[in-house]
Amino acid sequence: MSYLAKNYNRKKIAFKYGKGSFLFSTDGKKYLDFVQGIAVNSLGHAHPKLVKTIRNQSKKLWHVSNAFQIPEGEKLAKKLCQKTFADYVMFQNSGAEATEASIKVARRYFYSIGKPKKNRILCVRNSFHGRTLAAIFASGSKKMTEGFGPKVPGFDHFDFGNHKSLKKKITKNTAAIMVEPIMGEGGIRVIPDFCLRELRKLCNKKKILLILDEVQCGISRSGDFFAFEKSKIFADIVPIAKGLAGGFPIGAVLMNKKVAAGMTPGTHGSTFGGNPLACSVANTVMDIVSSKKFLNNVKKSSKYFFSKLKKLKEKYPSTIKEIRGRGLLIGIQLHTDQTKFIKKLMDNKLLTIRAAENVVRILPPLNVKIKEIDLALKIIDKVCSEIK
C-alpha cells in the first residue's frame, strides 16, 4: 500500500531517469515526455549545464536565511529586472506562493498610499492561480473551492472575453485585475494582444494595477520571455515560477518601483524563497533561455509544430476541434472528453496532460528537437486514426 495521501490520481507508472525530452520508466520503457513536469523542465531532463550547476553549488551552500544577503539571489534579480519591465524582485518557492504574494503586493500598495479599502482583485472566472486558499478563490472555480469554505473574500470575477462584464465589475474598491495572458489549466486560451492592450488602458484609466500571471506561460515558453511582451504593454506585477529553474523549485514576484515601495521590511517573507541553490540553477537557466537565439528557436519549433497539428485537424475534423496556444504551450481541443485520448497517447509512449474544455495539453521542453516533434506528431496521428 502507498502511504501517500489520495489527493492525486496517479497513473500506474514510475520513472527511473530522464534525458532531454525522454523519460525511462522503472520497467525499462522509453517515453517522449511532453508534460515536462507541467511546463517546468524548460531544458528537459538532466541538462548537463544544470547538473553541473547543482553539483558545484551543492558543494558550497544550499540554504541560508534571508536575514542575510544572498549573492546568487542578487545576481538573479538583476538579470530578471534587466530583461523585463521590473524594478524589484521578491523570491518565493512556487507559482502559488508567487500569486499569493502578488495579491499581497497589490493590496499593500493601496494601503501604503492611504486607500486600504481598495483591496479587491478582479479575475477571470475558472482561471487558475494556484491551490492555496486565496488562490483557489481567486480562480472563481466551484470545483476548486468546494469543501474549503468559508470563502476567502476580496475577489470578483468576469467571464473570459466578456469585456462589458469586466468593466461593470470594477468598483471603487477594486485594487487590481489579475489574468493569465495564456490560460494553462483553463484550456490553453490565449488572451489576444488587443485585449491585453485594452486591459492596460483600462487599468490606467481606473488607476488600478495590472497583474499578469506568467507562472506557466512565462520564461520563454510562448516564444517571448513573457507572453504579454507581444502586446507591447507593461504590467505592474508579474508572478513567475515553473520554468525559471528548469525543474528546481523557485518562484518570484516581479514589480515596478511604484508598487514595490509598499513592501517594507516585515511585510512578507519566505524561509526557502531565493535560497542559493535554487537561484544558482535559475541563473544558469536564464543565461540559456533568455537569449535572442534561443527564443528564435522556440518560435521556429512552435511554427513547425502548429503547422503540422493544423494539418492533423484538417485530416481528423471529427476528432480535433481546435488547435490552441502559442510557442510551446500547445492545446489540442477535442470534440469529446480527452481522457481516452491521453491514455492512448501514453500507451504509444507519448506523455501529455489534460486541461479544461477537453484540451490535451502539450508541453515539450523549450529545446525540443524537430525529430522529437515529428515522433509526437506520428503518435498523435496514429491515435486520431484509432479513436472512435
N, C-alpha and C positions, 0 to 999 in steps of 0.2 A: 504493500500500500504506500501511497505518497502522503507525506506529512505537510505538503503544501496546501494552502487554502484553495478553495474551488472557485476563486474569482476569475480564473482563466479557463476557457475551454480549449485546452492544449491538444494539438494534433499529435498522433502517436508516432512521433519521430523525434530523434535527438541527433545532434551533430558532434563530431569529434574534432574537426578542424575546418578552416576555410582558407581559400586562397583566391584573391581577386574577386571575380564575380561568382565564384563557386563555393558551395558547402559540401562537405563529405560527411555522411551520416555514420552513426556508430555501427551500422550493419554493412558499411562499405559502399554505399551508393553515392553517386555524384549528382548534385542538384545545381541548376542555374538559379542563383539567388537574386530575384528581382523584388525582394522585400527590403533586404539590407537593413534589418533592424527597424523598419518603417522610416526610411529616408535618413537613417543615422550614419551608416557606414559610407560616407561620401567618397572614400577612396577604396572601397571594397574591403575584403578581409586580409589581415596580416600584411598591410602595405609596408614594404621594407623601411621606408623613412620613418613611419610611425613606430614601428618595432624598435628601431634604433633610438628614437627619441625617448620612448618609455624606458628602455634599458638604461640609457645614460642618466636620465633624471632620477630613476628609481634608486640609483646608487648614491645620489646626493641628498635629496629631500623630497618626501611625499607630501607632507602636510605641515602647515604652520598656521597659527591663529591669525585672523585678520586684525588682531590688535597690533600686528607688526606689518611693516612694508613687505610686499611680495614682488620682487623684481620681475618674475615671469608674468605676473598679472599686469604690472605696469606696461610691460612690453606689448602684451596682447591688446590691452585697452588702447594704446597708442595706434596700433595697426588698424583696429576697428574704427576708431574716430577718423583717422586719415583716409580710410577707404569709403566712409559713409558720411551722412549728414550729422552724425552725433558729435557732441562736445564732451560727454561723460559716459562712462560705463559702470554698471553695477553687476557683479558676477553672482550667479546662482548655480544650482545643481541640475536643473531640468527645465523643460518648457513650461510645465505647470507653475513652478516657482517663479519663472520669469513673467508669466502673465499676471500672477498674483501681485508681484512686485510692481508691475506696470499700473495696475489698478490703484495700488497704494501711492505711487508717484503722482498720478493724476489727481487723486483726492487731496493729497498733501500739498500740492501746488496751490490749489484754490484756498485751502486752509491758511497757507502761509501768506496769502495776499488779502486775508480778511473776508473770504467768502466761503465759510465752512459748509453752507447749505448747498453749494454746487458740488454734489458728491455722487450723482447718478451716472452710470455708464450705459450707453446705448449700443446694443449688439444685434447681430443677425440671428433670428430665431433658428434653432437647430444647427448652430455653428459648433465649433469645438475649440476650447481654450485650455484644456487640461481637466484633471479629475479631483482637484481639491474642492472643498465646499464652495468657495466663492466662484471658482472656475466653472463648476457644473451649473450653477445658477446663472452665470453669465451666458452659458450656451443656450438657455431657453428651451432645453430639450426635456420633455416629460419623462422620457425613458431614462435619461441620465440622472435625473433628480428624484426619481421615485424611491421612497423609503429613507430619504436623507433630510427630511424636514426637521425643524421648521425652516422655511425659505430664508435664504440669505438675502436681505433687502439691498436695494441700491442699483438694480438692473432693469432696464426696459428693452423691448425687442421690436424689431420690424422684420418683415419678410424679405428674403433675398430678391433684389430687383424692384422692390416697391418703393419708389422714391417719394411718393406722396405720403405714405405711412411713415417713412423715415422723418420727413420734415415735421409732421404733426406730433411725433413723439418727443421732439426737442422742447424742453421746458426751461424755466429759469433755474432749475436745479440740475440740469444736465452739465456734467463736467467734461465728458469725452464720448467720442464714438470709437468703438473698437471692432475692427473687422480683419479677416484674413484675406489678403489680396488673391490668394488661391485657396479655396476651402478644401482641405485634405480629407478629413474624416467625413465631411459633409457632401462628398461626391465629386471631388475634383472640379468644383465650379469656379471658374475664373471671373473675377470682377473686372469688367472692361476698363481700359485705361481712361476713357472719358468719364466713367463713373467715379474712379478714384480722384480725377481732377475736380469733379463737382463736389465730392466729399471734402476735399481740401478747401475749396471756395466757401462751402457751407460752414465749415468749422471756423474759418477766418471771420466770416460774417457774424456768426453767433458768439464769437470769442470763446470757443471751446477747443479742446485738444483732440488730435487725431492719433489714435493708437493703431498701428498696423502690425498684426501678429504674423511674424515671419518664422515662427518656430519650425514649421515643416517646409515652407516654400522658399525660405531664405538660404543663405550661404551657398550661392551659385546653382541651386537646384533648378531654377527657372531659366538659366542661361545668362541671367544677370546676377550680380552679387545679391541684390534684393529684388524680389518680383515687382515691387512698386516703382523701381527705377525707370522702367519702360514708360511710365506715365508722366515722367519729368516733374514729380512733386516731391515734397519733403514731409516726413512725419514729425510728430513731437516726441513720440515714444515708440520704440520697437523692441518687443521681446523676441529673443532668438534662443536656439538650443540645438536640437538634433544633430545636424551635420557639422557643427562647429569644431568638434574634436575627433571626427571620424569614427565614433563609437565609444569614446571615453566620455563619461558623464560630465556635462558642463552646460550652463545656461547663462544668459546675460540680458540685461535691460539697457538699451541704448537710448540716450536722452539728449535733447538740446539744452543749451545753457539755461534757458528760461525756467523749464520745469525742474531741472536738476537742483536749482537753488533751494528748493523746499526740502531736499533730503539732507538734513543736517545730522551731525553725529548722534547716534542713538535711535534714529527714525526707522532703520531697517538693518538687518544683519543676516548672516548665513555662516554656520560653523564650517562647512566644507567648501562653500562657494568661492571660486577663484584660487583654489589650492595650487601649489607649484607644479604638481604632476599634471593636472588637467590643463593648466594654462600652457605648459610646455608642449603638450600634444597639439593643442589648439593653435599655437604659434606655427607649428610645422604645417598643419592643415591650411592655415591662412596663406602661408607662403606659396602653397601649391594652387589652391582653388581660386584665389583672387586675381591671378594674373590674366591679362587680356588673352593670351594664347590659350589658356585652359578654358576660359569662358567661351571663346570662339569654337573650341572643340565640342563643348557641351551643346552649343547651338547646332553645330553640324550633325552630331549624333541624333539630336532631337528631330531635326528636319527630316533626316532619313527614316527614323522610326515612325514618325507621324505619317509620312507619305505612304509607307508600306501598310500601316494599320488602316488607313483610309481605303486602301485598295481591298483589304480584307472585309471592311464594312460593306463595300460595294459587292463583294463576292458572296457575303452572307448577310443580306439585309434583314432576314427574319430572325437572326440571332443577335447581331450587333446593332444597337440603336444609335449610338453616338460615340465618337472618339473625343475625349476631353483633355484639357490640361495645357501645359507649357513646359518647355525644357524637358527635363527627365522626371517630371511629376505628371504621370500619364494615367488616364482613366478610360477603361472600355466599359461603356454603359450597355448592359444587355436588356433585352425586352422582358426577361423573366429573372427570377431570383438567381443570384450569382453563385450560390453555394456549390451546386453540382459542377459548374464550370471550373471553379477554383480547384475543386477536388480532382477533376480530370487533368488539369494542368499539372498539379502536383504528382499525379500518377505517371505523367510523362516527363517528370524531373524538372519542371519549371515552378518555382515558388512565387506566388503573388499573394495579395491580401485584399480584403473587401473594404468598401466604403459605402456610404449611403446611396440610395437611389439605384440599387442593383449594379453598382460600379465595381469592376475589378481594377484594383489599384496596382500600377506597375512602377516600381521604384528601383531601377538599376543603379549601380554605383556611377558616379559622375565621369569616371574614366573608363566606362564600358567600351568594349571593342565592337566594331561593326559586325564581326563574325559571331559575336555573342548575341547581338541584336537579331541577326539572321536566324540563329538557333531558336531564340524565343519566338520569332515570327513563324517558324516552321511548326513549332509545338502548338501555338495558338491556332494556326490554320487547321492542323490535324484535329484539335478538339472541336473547333467550329463545325467541321465536317461530320463529327460523331454525335453532336448534341441534337437531340430531337425536340 
